Amino acid sequence: MISIIIPVYNTEKYLHRCLDSILDSTCGDFEVILINDGSTDRSPGICEEYSAKDSRIKVIHQKNQGVSAARNRGISECSGEWIIFVDSDDHISPGFLSMVAQEKYKNTDLLLFDFVKSTEDRKSPEQPVKSLVFGAHRMPELLRRILVPRRLSRMGNADFRSPCARAYKKSIIDQYSIRFSPDIAIGEDLLFNMEYQLRARSCVYTPIPVYVYDIHTGSATHGFCPGLIKNHARLQAELKKLLTKCHMFSALETEFYSYSLENMTYVLIHEIFNPDNPAPYHTKRRQCASMRKNSIYRKAMAYNTKTGILPRKILVFFFWLRCYPATALISHISYLYLTA
């Protein structure tokens, strides 16, 4: 059986579409765990409506605790061999679950598939699709892509940081007590995937789009994001501790520090020098000084000329020279480009 875990928070506009896409699946051997995370709109009623008409759908109501706590609750409550995460404002293809349920994958630890941004983009491949198989000796290739994403195939569109469009073995999650971190608001998906893939010994990637996601202007990746400085410092510290514990830090050191530089620029663009940040300039300078004291950021600077795209290298260069007016200008231009 496949367990589909869906955190729900104020998504009444999209929830019918999400659940209908699952009920339209060509595979019927599944359970749906809906975790209503303190919704204040019509979402709880919609959850109960679907649960009443289909016994495979279970609803859990809890006070608002965030998406990580909701997913963790779903992990604790589910009973399938495979676990799939779906966000309640997205939807899946009819054949997604059938591909996961194939007998040939019973000894595989991880299944990866592709994303699309709209239903119109979800076209059937013209040629037979060849899956890529990764044994234990090739798993580091996937670990590197979590930190520095690169396509596995020329036309592929897998997201190595998202928990969606993939299937996890519940036995591995339970064996190593892998959970999402409620203390990390942005980047918790990456940390979860890293921990799981450090434990997995095999993976099959099938470049077929099975997951359709929507991007909303109010999402965590857009706009002014206060609290990023502390969040990303905690994320990097936890990630380094995890890689060290699993004896993989030295093998992934370059990619780790490239990811640290990515985090640094994200904080500069989306928090400190964000156009909507109301803090006075002297406060922003203090925040920059605080970031410069971070030991991981300091070590990452040695990798600035070796990794990443040129705009990032320039932004980090001016930041490290304490040329904050130039840092602010580049951050502002980058923000306008990224949110255009």
N, C-alpha and C positions, 0 to 999 in steps of 0.2 A: 504494500500500500504506500501511496505517496501522501505526505502531510504538507499542506499548503498553509503557511502562516501569513496572515494579513493583519498588520496593525491598522487601526481605523481611528482617524481623528478629523472630524469636521470635513468629510469628503462626500457629502450627500449628492453633489453634482455628478460625481464619477462612479460611485459605489455600485450602482446597478450594472453599469457597463463592465466593471471589473468582475463581478460575480457571475454575470451572464457568460462572459468569455470562458470562465472555468467550467460552468455547467455545460457549455457547448463542446467540451473536450471530447476527443474520440476515445480517450481512456476514461473509464468510470470508476476505477479502483483508487479512490482518493478520499481524504478527509480535509475539510477546510476549518482552520481555527481562526476565528475572527476575534481579535482583541480590541474591544472598544475602549480606547484610552482616554476616557473622560470627555467624549464629544458633547458639544452643546447645541448641535444642529439636529437634523433628522436622521443622522447616521445610525444611532442605536436602534431606532424603529426599523430601518431598512435591514439591519443585521438580523433582528428577530423575525422579520417577514420571511427572509430566505431560509432561516433555520427551521421555521415552522413548516415549510413546504419541501424541505430536503433534509433527511436525517444525517447526511454526510457533513452537514454544516453545524459547527458548534460555536456558540457565542460566549465570550467571557467579558464581563464589564469590570473595569477598574478605574480608580481615580487617575487623573492625568499624571503620568510619570515619564513620558517621552518614548520615542520609538525604540530605543534600546531595551528598556524595561518591558515594553510590549512584546517585542520579538523574543526576549528571554522567557517571558511567561508562556509564549506559544511553544518554545522548545521543551519546556517542562511538561506541557500538557499533551503534546502530540505523541502518536504511537506508530507512525509510518517508518518504513525502511529508509526512504528518501525524504529529505526536507527541502522544500522550495519556498522562497520568500517572494511575496508579491506585494507591492505598495497599492493601496486602495484607490489611487487615482490613475493607475496604469491598468493594462490588460494583457492577456496572453493569446497565443495562436491556438487553434483547435488541436494541433498535433504535438504540442509541447510535452504534455504528460505521457503520451504514447511513446515518444522517443526516449524519455527517461525510464519507462517501464520495461524496455526491451531486456529479454533474458540475457543477452550477451554482455550486459553491463553489470550483472549482479556482483562481480568481483572487482569492479572499478570504484575508486574512492571519490572521484569528483567528475561531474559532467558540466561542460561549458558550452554555451550557445551565444548567438548574436542578439543585439538590440536593434530596434528601429525607432524613429521619432514619431511616426504616424502610421496608420493602417495602410495608407496608400503606398508607403515604401516597402511594405511586407510582400514582396513579389516572390513567387516560387522560382527557384533556380532553374535556368535553362538546361544546364548540364548536371549529371549526377554529382552530388556533393561528396567529397572524400573527407572523412574524419581524420584528425591527427591524434595519434596515441602517444602518451607520455608515460614512460615507466619511471621507476624511482630515480634513476640516474639523470633523467631529463627534467625533474621537477624544479631544480634551480632556475631553469629558463622561465618558468611561470612565476616564481618568486621575484625575479628581477623585474618582470613586467608589472607587478603590483606597485613597485616603487617608481619605475620609469616605464610607463605604458608604451608598448609597441604592438602592432598587429601581428597575429600569428599566421595570417594568410593575407594575400594581396587585397582582397575585397572584404575581408572579415571585419566585424564590428563588435568584438567582445569587449566588455568592461571588466577589467581585472580587479577593480576596487569595489564594485557594487556587489551586494549579496543576491541580486536578482539575475534572471536568465542563466541560472546554474542550479545544480542539484547536489546536495550534501548528503553523506551517509550519517544517519542519526547515531549509529554505533560509534563512530569516531568522535562526534560531538560529545556524546555521553562519556566515552572512555577518558577523554582529556578535559572534561568539564569546560568546554569552550563556550564562551558567552560574549555578548556585546557589552561594552563598557558604558554604564550609565553616566559616568563622570566625564565622558568625552562627547561633546555635542556634534562636532564635525570631524570626520576621519575615523569614526568607530567602525564603519564598514571595512575600511582598509585593514584595521587592526584585527578584526575578526577573520577576514580572509587570509591574512598572513599567518595567523595562528593555525587555522585549519589546514592550509596548504603546507605548512611545516610538518604537519602530522600525516598528510596524505601521501600515499606511495604510488598512486597511478591516477591518470586523468585522461579523458577523451574530450577533445574539442570538435564540435560539429558546427561549421560556419553557416548555420541556417537561422534566420531571424525568428525568434519565438516570443519575444517580449516587446511590447509597444509602450513606451513611456512618454509622459507629458512633462514639459518644463514650464513651471509657473514663475512669474516675476517675483512672487513672494517666497520663493524657495531659499534654502540656506546658502546656496551658491550665488545669490544675487544680492545687491544692495549693501547697506552698512551693517557690519557684523560685529557688534561690541563683544568683547570677551575672547577674541581670537588669540590674543597674546598668550594668555594663560592656557587656553585650550590646546593650542598647537605645541606649546612647550611640554605640556603633560603628554600629549600624543607621541611626540618624538622620544621622550624619556621612556614611555611604556614600550614603544616599538624597539628601541635599542635594547632594553632589558629582555624582551622576548627573543630577539635574534641571538643575543649573547647566551641566554639560557639554552637555546637549541643548537648552540655551537655553529651558527651560520653568519655571525656578524662579520668576520673577516672575509668570507666569500662574497658578501653583499655590501661591503663597506662603501665602495664608490657609488653604488645605487642609493644606499641609505643617505649619504651626504648630499647627493643630487636632490633627493626628496626633501631633505632639510632646507635646501636653498629654495625649493618650490614653496615650502611652507613659509619661509621668510618673506618672499615676495607677495604671497597671498595675504599675509598679515599687513604688510605695508599698503597694499592696494585696497583691501576690503575693510580695514579697520583704521589704522593710524592716519593715512592720508586720503581716506575716502571723502568725496565731496560732501557727504551728508554727516560727517563726523563734526559735532558741535564743539569739541574740545578746543581750547586756545592753543596757539602754536607752541608755547613753552611746554605745555603738557605733552604734546606730540613728540617734542624733542626728548623729554624725559622717558617716554615710552620707547623711543629708539635706543636711548642709552641703556635701558633695561634689557632690551633684546640683545644688544651687543655683549652683555655680560653672560649670556647663555653659553655654556661650554660647548654644546652641540653646534650652535651657530658659528662659534669661533673656529671650531675644527672644520666645519663645512666650507669656510672661506678658502681653504687650500684647494678646493675642488671647483671653484667658481669658473676658472678658465678652461676646465676640462669637460664640463658637462653643461647641458642646457642650451637653450636658444640664445641668440645674441641680445635681444631686449632684456632678458632676465639677467644676463651677465652685466650689462650696463647699469641696470637698476641696483643690483647688489654692490657693484663697484662704487657707485656714488654714495650709497648708504654706508658702506664700510669706511669711506673717507670722511664721513660726517658732513657731506655736502647735502644737507637736508633740503634746501630749496630745490636743488636739482632732483633729489629723490622724490619730493612732493610732486613736482611737475611731471616726471615720468610715470609716477603712480597714477596721477589723475588722467593722463592720456591713455594709459593702459586700461584703467577702469572704463573710460568711455568706449574704448575699442571692444572690450570684453562684454559690455552690456548693450552694445548697439543692436 
